[in-house]
Amino acid sequence: MKTYVKIPMLATLLAVAISSCNKEDKDEVIQQPVSQTVDASDPDAMSAALVISGAIRHQGELPTPTSMSTQNPKIKNGKGLQFSQEGGIVKLKFAFEPGADNHEYGGCFIQVRGAADYFKVKATNPSSAQAIAIELPKKLVGANFIIDFRAYDVNDVISEVSSSSVVLGSIHSSPSVLIPEPHLQEAYLEKRDSKKILNN
């Protein structure tokens, strides 16, 4: 009689042990990070993969500059051409020049050109010298992409657009890469040739 009681109990314990093992295996699978390669030529995919500390993502186009353009703040000394790689950091460095009302820097709107959304980055300091770090995805293919951005002051008066072309990969491994902005071709070639001279 005791033998018959033990068998069902052992079977029940064994079933519980197996189900708990399966549950742990499932949890481990769910927790594994999913890595995905991002194509820099796809603006929406590129935008979705960017990380900007403290930024708020909004749908739509960049806000337009305030209509009284002569009194608007300006973006000065922006870096029109940058080189980076997958998992790298792109820094939007620029000088904020107040408009006619002389109001301080309030923040910046940033968009991957062609994307359906943009970022709003509020000022962390009112200084005229700004540097916004943009973290690129760790798996990235493609030659380049363009970042458009506008600054605004504490009264929400918005500047004209400024742009930065980001060229991906080593300058030596991609000598034939096409720079989207024609006026940046000269700067790209000058930088490439100066690198060649230094290496010779």
C-alpha positions, -999 to +999 in steps of 0.1 A: +000+000+000+028+024+009+045+016-024+014+029-044+014+061-024+051+069-030+049+064-068+023+092-075+042+115-051+075+109-069+059+115-102+044+148-090+077+160-076+095+151-109+069+170-130+073+201-108+111+200-111+109+197-149+084+226-153+106+248-130+137+240-152+117+249-183+106+282-168+142+291-159+153+283-195+125+305-209+134+334-186+171+332-197+161+333-233+138+363-228+165+383-209+191+378-237+197+412-255+186+412-291+214+427-314+203+443-346+223+458-374+212+494-384+215+507-419+226+543-419+208+549-452+174+543-434+166+575-416+139+561-394+160+531-383+190+553-377+169+578-356+154+550-336+188+536-327+204+569-316+209+576-279+210+613-267+211+618-229+181+637-216+164+640-250+127+638-256+116+622-288+088+638-309+070+628-341+072+650-371+095+675-387+119+698-370+101+729-357+104+758-381+125+789-373+106+818-357+092+842-384+112+873-373+144+859-387+166+890-383+160+888-345+164+850-342+193+834-324+220+818-346+242+787-346+278+796-352+310+775-358+291+742-362+312+712-374+298+705-409+317+672-413+325+645-388+340+610-388+328+582-366+321+545-365+296+520-351+293+523-313+310+557-315+300+592-303+291+621-325+293+655-308+273+684-321+296+713-311+284+749-318+283+784-305+249+798-296+245+834-306+215+851-289+190+870-311+181+907-308+164+902-274+196+887-261+180+857-244+201+827-232+203+793-248+173+772-241+180+740-260+182+722-294+161+702-318+179+674-335+168+652-365+183+626-387+176+640-421+146+622-436+134+606-403+098+609-392+108+620-357+132+644-339+148+650-305+143+679-282+173+685-259+168+711-232+198+731-220+218+718-191+238+751-190+231+785-205+266+789-220+271+800-256+294+770-262+274+738-266+284+701-272+256+675-275+268+639-274+250+615-298+257+577-292+256+556-324+244+520-325+270+492-320+261+474-352+260+499-381+264+496-418+263+522-445+285+551-455+270+582-440+240+601-427+231+638-420+220+654-388+200+686-390+195+707-359+181+741-347+188+759-314+163+779-294+165+804-266+147+804-232+117+823-249+114+795-275+127+817-304+141+792-329+172+795-351+177+786-388+187+750-395+223+738-393+237+705-405+265+680-398+274+652-422+286+621-404+309+598-424+311+563-410+342+540-409+379+547-413+388+576-437+414+552-453+390+522-456+363+544-474+383+567-497+354+568-523+326+575-498+302+601-511+296+632-490+260+642-494+266+679-491+286+692-522+303+720-502+317+694-478+336+675-506+366+699-504+369+696-466+366+658-468+393+656-495+416+680-477+413+660-445+419+627-463+450+640-481+465+655-450+461+620-433+480+604-462+508+629-460+513+623-423+513+585-428+540+586-456 
